[in-house]
Structures are given as C-alpha cells and as structure tokens.
C-alpha cells in the first residue's frame, strides 16, 4: 500500500507508471509501483541500498531489456503511449528518455564527437554548421562550454570526473530528450563537482521531466520538489519533498529519514 499525499497540485503526467512489477527470474524486485512523473518538477527516488529505486528507474527507458532474466509487468506510458508495446522503437525511446549513470561514461572520442554522436545518428543536423550549433548549445546548457570550447578535439575521457559527468548530461541533452533519468549522478564526484551538477539540475528543471535516484537525502531535499520513498521493492510514500522530509505519513519513511536504518 503506497501513501500518496493528497495535497499535490494537479500536474500533467509526462510519464505514468501503473502497477509496475519487475522480476529477475523468479525474484520480484519491484512490487506494483504506480507513479506520475511531471515535467514541472524534479522527482527524487530515495531509499536504502537495494530497495529497488534504480531498478524502477531503469524500467522508464527499458534499460532492463539488456538483462536476459528481467521481466516487467504493468504499464508505463510516455505521453500516453505504452513504452513496452511491441511496436515501440527502443532506440527512439532512449533518445526521448535519456539517462545519466552513476559513473561518468564518456565515449572514448573527442568532446565534440561525444555530443555530436547522438544528433548524427538521429539525423537532427543537416550539416556541420547545425551540428556545431547543437554541440555548443548542449555544452552551454550543461555549464561546460566555457571550460572546453578551446579543446573540443581533446578526448572526453581526459576531463575531470565532474566535467565528464556534465559532458554525459550534455550528451543526453543533445538529442533533445523529453525526460532525463539520473541514477546517483553525483555518487562518484567530490562536493564541488556535486554542487555544479545540482545547479545544473535546477537550471534544467521545467525544460525536461527529471528523475534522480539518490542515496543522499540532503541532495534530494536540495534538488527535487517531489520525492518517492522506496523500501523492499515497494514505493512506500510519495509527496512533496518538503512534506516527505518534515511530515511523512508512514513510519518506515520516518525511520529512514531520521536515520534508524538505510
């Protein structure tokens, strides 16, 4: 039984999950999770390690398809369209629902080619001028342009960890997604790089539907306006971030927030 706070403003769901369960073989990792994800707010998934928050995040762009034993039940819609329907183009889906991983994973290519790769594949640029413009715009949005504009031909892997993560965010933005999923994007970064990523999330808020999985409750409190608390594969509680942290309705949420476990 999930407690959904009843004081939430009505928002249009960009993505909607209804009774989603995930199985790895016979093991049930996610148990009937239902949630609406709007564009207007950053949504954080919090909970102890192994509670299913990353597994659920990965259902939103079918990353679990890469695991042979994984099976997803229930319905997930993007703009009302079932993303698990047989006719869904998964490559196209992952352009619309981009993902940023825990460890920065730039391609072993130049900074320029890291960004240009997606737009080239998806035919988003007519020629080099348009491609140049997309690269610059994406790097500007990711707060990286001023740091790398003189060295676009350098390898993306030569950047610092924090810069690499912003490069990966720029790469996700370059194909003009509608949703950006972030799976603990700051866990491998130092506090200064983390602060830059958090500033970036605030700037991107409202332009994309953003979902962030984080093990840091302070981070969830800083960057999100909606929070879902997961425990043992279930979504226990969902509401305004401020309410989840100051006035949770469920004892399990209260225990996690106050540090009794996690």
C-alpha positions in Angstrom: 0.0 0.0 0.0 1.5 3.3 -1.1 0.6 6.5 0.7 0.3 9.3 -1.8 0.0 12.7 -0.2 -3.3 14.3 -1.1 -2.2 18.0 -1.2 -0.3 17.7 -4.5 -1.1 20.2 -7.2 -2.6 18.6 -10.4 0.0 18.3 -13.0 0.1 16.7 -16.4 2.0 13.3 -16.3 4.8 13.2 -18.8 5.4 9.6 -17.8 2.9 7.4 -16.0 3.7 4.0 -14.4 0.7 1.9 -13.3 1.2 -1.3 -11.2 4.7 -1.9 -12.4 6.4 -5.0 -11.1 9.9 -6.2 -12.1 11.1 -9.8 -11.9 14.7 -11.1 -12.2 13.9 -14.8 -12.9 11.6 -15.7 -10.0 12.7 -12.9 -7.8 10.4 -9.9 -7.6 12.5 -6.8 -7.3 9.7 -4.2 -7.7 6.2 -4.7 -6.4 3.3 -2.9 -8.2 4.7 0.7 -8.3 2.4 3.4 -9.7 3.6 7.0 -10.1 3.1 10.0 -12.3 6.2 11.9 -13.4 5.5 15.5 -14.4 7.8 17.9 -16.4 7.2 20.8 -13.9 9.1 19.2 -11.0 12.3 17.2 -10.3 11.3 13.9 -8.8 13.7 12.1 -6.4 13.7 8.4 -5.6 15.2 7.7 -2.2 15.5 4.7 0.0 18.1 2.3 1.4 20.5 0.4 -0.9 18.9 -2.5 -2.7 15.4 -1.1 -2.3 14.6 -1.1 -6.0 14.8 2.6 -6.8 17.5 2.1 -9.6 15.7 -1.0 -10.9 12.5 1.0 -11.2 14.3 4.0 -12.8 15.7 1.6 -15.5 12.1 0.5 -16.4 11.4 4.0 -17.6 13.6 3.7 -20.7 13.7 -0.1 -20.9 17.3 -0.4 -19.7 16.2 -3.7 -18.0 15.8 -5.1 -21.6 19.5 -5.6 -21.5 19.2 -8.2 -18.6 18.1 -11.5 -20.0 16.2 -12.7 -16.9 14.4 -9.4 -16.4 10.6 -9.2 -16.9 8.4 -6.1 -16.5 4.7 -6.3 -15.8 2.2 -3.4 -15.6 2.1 -0.3 -17.8 4.5 2.6 -18.4 3.4 5.4 -20.7 5.2 8.3 -22.2 2.7 10.9 -23.4 0.0 8.2 -23.2 1.9 5.8 -25.3 2.9 2.4 -23.9 6.7 2.2 -24.0 6.6 -1.6 -23.7 4.3 -2.0 -26.7 5.7 -4.4 -29.4 5.9 -1.6 -32.0 7.9 0.8 -29.8 11.3 1.7 -31.3 13.6 1.3 -28.2 16.4 3.4 -29.8 14.0 6.3 -30.4 12.6 5.8 -26.8 16.1 6.2 -25.3 16.6 9.4 -27.3 13.4 10.7 -25.7 14.2 9.4 -22.3 17.9 10.0 -21.7 19.9 8.5 -18.9 22.9 9.7 -16.9 24.7 6.9 -14.9 26.4 6.7 -11.6 29.9 6.7 -13.0 30.6 9.2 -15.8 30.9 7.2 -19.0 32.0 9.4 -21.9 32.8 7.7 -25.2 36.5 7.3 -25.9 36.1 10.1 -28.5 36.7 13.8 -28.6 34.5 16.1 -26.5 32.9 17.3 -29.8 32.2 13.8 -31.0 30.7 12.7 -27.6 28.0 15.4 -28.2 27.6 15.1 -31.9 27.2 11.3 -31.9 23.5 11.2 -31.0 22.3 14.0 -33.2 24.2 12.4 -36.2 22.6 9.0 -35.6 19.1 10.5 -35.2 19.5 12.9 -38.2 19.0 16.0 -36.1 21.5 18.1 -38.0 21.6 19.0 -41.7 25.3 19.8 -41.9 28.4 20.7 -40.0 27.1 24.2 -39.0 23.9 22.8 -37.5 26.0 20.1 -35.7 28.4 22.8 -34.4 25.4 24.7 -33.0 23.9 21.7 -31.3 27.3 20.8 -29.7 27.7 24.4 -28.4 24.1 24.7 -27.2 24.3 21.3 -25.4 27.6 22.2 -23.7 26.3 25.6 -22.7 23.2 24.0 -21.1 25.4 21.6 -19.2 27.5 24.5 -18.0 30.6 23.2 -19.7 31.1 25.4 -22.8 33.5 28.0 -21.2 35.7 25.2 -19.8 36.1 23.2 -23.0 35.4 25.5 -26.0 39.2 25.7 -26.8 39.7 21.9 -26.6 36.7 20.3 -28.3 39.0 17.8 -30.1 40.5 16.6 -26.8 39.3 13.2 -25.6 36.2 13.3 -23.3 38.0 10.9 -21.0 40.7 13.5 -20.3 38.3 15.7 -18.4 37.9 15.6 -14.6 35.2 13.4 -13.1 32.8 16.3 -12.6 33.4 17.6 -16.1 32.9 14.1 -17.5 29.5 13.9 -15.8 28.4 17.2 -17.2 29.6 16.0 -20.6 27.4 13.0 -20.2 24.5 15.3 -19.3 25.3 17.4 -22.4 25.3 14.3 -24.5 21.9 13.3 -23.2 20.5 16.8 -23.9 21.9 16.9 -27.4 19.2 14.6 -28.9 16.5 16.9 -27.4 15.0 14.4 -24.9 11.8 14.9 -23.0 12.8 13.1 -19.9 16.2 12.8 -18.2 16.8 9.9 -15.8 19.8 10.3 -13.4 21.0 7.3 -11.4 23.0 8.6 -8.5 24.8 11.0 -10.8 27.0 12.5 -8.1 28.0 9.5 -6.1 31.4 9.3 -7.7 32.0 13.1 -7.5 33.6 15.4 -5.0 31.5 18.1 -3.2 32.4 20.9 -5.6 31.5 18.9 -8.7 28.4 17.7 -7.0 27.3 21.3 -6.4 27.8 22.1 -10.1 25.6 19.1 -11.1 22.9 20.2 -8.6 23.0 23.7 -10.0 22.6 22.2 -13.5 19.6 20.1 -12.4 18.0 23.3 -11.1 18.6 25.1 -14.4 17.2 22.2 -16.5 14.1 21.8 -14.2 10.9 22.6 -16.1 12.6 22.1 -19.5 12.7 18.3 -19.1 10.9 15.9 -16.8 13.8 14.9 -14.5 14.0 11.9 -12.2 17.0 11.5 -9.9 17.9 8.4 -7.8 20.0 9.5 -4.9 21.3 7.9 -1.7 21.8 11.4 -0.3 18.7 12.7 1.5 20.3 16.2 1.6 20.6 16.1 -2.2 17.0 15.0 -2.7 15.9 17.9 -0.4 18.1 20.4 -2.4 17.2 19.4 -5.9 13.7 17.9 -6.0 10.2 19.1 -5.5 8.6 15.6 -5.4 10.0 12.6 -3.6 9.1 8.9 -3.6 10.5 6.7 -0.8 11.2 3.1 -1.8 11.7 0.2 0.6 12.0 -3.6 -0.2 10.8 -3.1 -3.8 7.7 -1.1 -2.9 7.1 2.6 -3.2 6.0 3.3 0.4 5.2 7.0 0.1 5.1 9.8 -2.5 4.6 13.5 -2.0 6.1 17.0 -1.9 9.7 16.7 -1.0 9.3 19.2 1.9 6.4 17.1 3.3 8.3 13.8 2.9 11.2 15.2 4.9 9.3 17.1 7.6 5.9 15.4 7.9 6.0 11.8 6.5 2.8 9.8 6.9 4.5 6.4 7.1 6.5 5.1 10.0 9.0 3.4 7.6 9.6 6.8 5.9 10.1 8.5 9.2 12.6 5.8 10.4 14.6 6.2 7.2 14.6 10.0 7.3 15.7 10.0 10.9 18.5 7.6 10.2 17.2 4.5 12.0 18.1 2.4 9.0 19.4 2.9 5.5 
